[in-house]
Amino acid sequence: MTRSVIPALLAALALLPAAGVAVLPSGGMAQTEAADDPVSIIQPVTDQTLEDFLWIARPLVVFADNPADPRYVQQMQLITQRLDALADRDVVVLTDTDPSARSAIRRELRPRGFALNLIAKDGTVLLRKPAPWDVREISRSIDKQPLRQQEVRDRRDANAPVTQ
């Protein structure tokens, strides 16, 4: 990655909203501020805990010791290229690039440097990766889970035509 790309990406990431995602009773997510802005599924970690997302969303937590970490920059590029695939799977992307803040999520997951953690809706840790992962790989990991397979079946059955 060239040095000229890093400042531009960091500037773009700084513009991402800190909030703006409402969790619907159905488990889906709706944007509250920018209705046409799919980037609002990306949030910096503030005072949330993983329990806040139980049975509602799948947190994908991206840690780094610094927002200029090349692995963090690459991971965020990969994520922003395919946000639709993550939104379809009820994923909320949480970013934490400040180890000194000692967020509750950082204390619980205890990353060392860059880390990518995927948490299931039931709170179990599905992935812990020390390097960036493509959204396709993340999606496959989610799609293998029994709860996701049930969600797909339920969605398909809900959209099936009713015959009498």
RAHUGI-V105611 format. One record per helix or strand of 2 or more residues. SS is the DSSP state (alpha for helix, beta for strand). FROM is the first residue (numbers start at 1). LEN is the number of residues. If there is no record, write none. Layout:
SS|FROM|LEN + SS|FROM|LEN
This chain:
alpha|3|12 + beta|21|3 + beta|29|3 + alpha|38|4 + beta|42|3 + alpha|50|4 + beta|58|6 + alpha|70|12 + alpha|83|6 + beta|91|6 + alpha|99|3 + alpha|104|6 + beta|115|5 + beta|125|5 + alpha|135|9 + alpha|146|14
